[in-house]
Amino acid sequence: AQSVTQLGSHVSVSEGALVLLRCNYSSSVPPYLFWYVQYPNQGLQLLLKYTSAATLVKGINGFEAEFKKSETSFHLTKPSAHMSDAAEYFCAVRNQAGTALIFGKGTTLSVSS
Amino acid sequence: EPEVTQTPSHQVTQMGQEVILRCVPISNHLYFYWYRQILGQKVEFLVSFYNNEISEKSEIFDDQFSVERPDGSNFTLKIRSTKLEDSAMYFCASSSQPVLAGETQYFGPGTRLLVL
């Protein structure tokens, strides 16, 4: 069955520090993986996605993620955090039928100056 | 940039009342979805819709729920008789191709539903 686990419901970093948001997945089919960001009072916005091409995926706003099949992970990173990165981040995997997304619980990122 | 819109942004209703949540997907998209997020919990899939019929629904999407595309632009979620546990943020999404093709789903800002 498909599932996503996001380790850490809340991550705090200082401005300029590395951002690492963890996502592990379980999938009975080749996974398609997505990271979405949600800013306050806004919808979910796609940051990046993995759909079986390059394992290192670059997204918007300087974020990237690496698909590691052996570790069943798709962690999100950004070398240097900015105050505007404060938001909630969701990792998702496609369901088995490929008709919907299955989300993790989300990680709230706080950035302090 | 095209975006998915949802109305209302907030709705308060009494238990047992019917509510209709409205969504306007991106205009050239063909696949439509509803998700919900109960406070503090995961975003959960409710239903997907294509070619004027439901393609898949989750176990949450019981007989109290229905979806409709009443015209060429709107996509609605109806809850016939709301329960306290229906209180959640409801997200509409659309895509030009299905998730199976690796296509991105574009989400609206959500409707916060509170059932009293």
Interface residues (C-beta under 8 A of the other chain):
Chain A: Y32 F34 Y36 N41 Q42 G43 L44 Q45 L46 K49 T51 S52 F90 A92 R94 N95 A97 G98 T99 A100 L101 I102 F103 G104 K105 G106
Chain B: E3 V4 Q6 Y33 Y35 Q41 K42 V43 E44 F45 S48 S55 E56 S58 F91 A93 P98 V99 L100 A101 G102 T104 Q105 Y106 F107 G108 P109 G110
